């Protein structure tokens, strides 16, 4: 996927000084194309979401990012909406995402979307505490 490489090439525009390239798994895009989505405009990729639906119908958002000049424009909300619709089409009933405890932007964003947030010690291994977001699937748009 050409867009996947474009995201990696422009990594700093989405993540700033945090190097999260190791979390950008090409296999997610290849194996779960219906829930790996990009927001493209004339000026390039404004944001993206990589996720999948598990066999027990949990829609997991692995990564969601908005380019630095597109923040606050609703791109992230629209991407989440598109992800929810794609997950609903696969019979998902719950949503889940995680972030680091220091990621105030992600925590605020997910709370604004109606997620419950809880801090889980050792979630990602010993000493690797994470904030775990969960919520039921929102009602279908009319």
PEZI-V970718 format. One line per field, one symbol per residue. phi: phi as a letter, one per 40 degrees, with the letter a starting at -180 (. if undefined). psi: psi as a letter, one per 40 degrees, with the letter a starting at -180 (. if undefined). burial: I if it has 9 or more other ideal C-beta (glycine too) atoms within 8 Angstrom, else O. Layout:
BEGIN
phi->???
psi->???
burial->???
END
This chain:
BEGIN
phi->.ccdcccccbdcccbgcccbdccccdcccccbccbbbbbbbdchccaabbaabcdcgccbccaaabcdcbcgbgdccccccccdcccccbgcbbbaabaccccdcccccccccgccbbcbcfdbhdgbcbcbbaacccdccc
psi->hddddddddfddddebehgfddeghddddddfddehiihhadeahdiihhaihidefhhhhdihihideeieeeddddddddddddddeefieiiiiiiidegdddddddddeeiihihhifdfihegiihhhiiihiiii.
burial->OOIIOIIIOIIOOIIOOOOIOOOIOOOIIOOIOOIIIIIOOOOIIIIIIIIIIOOOIIIIIIIIIIIOOIIOOOIIOIIIIIIIIIIIOIOIOIIIIIIOOOIOOIIOIIIOIOIOIOIIOIIOOOOOIIIIIOIOIOOOOO
END
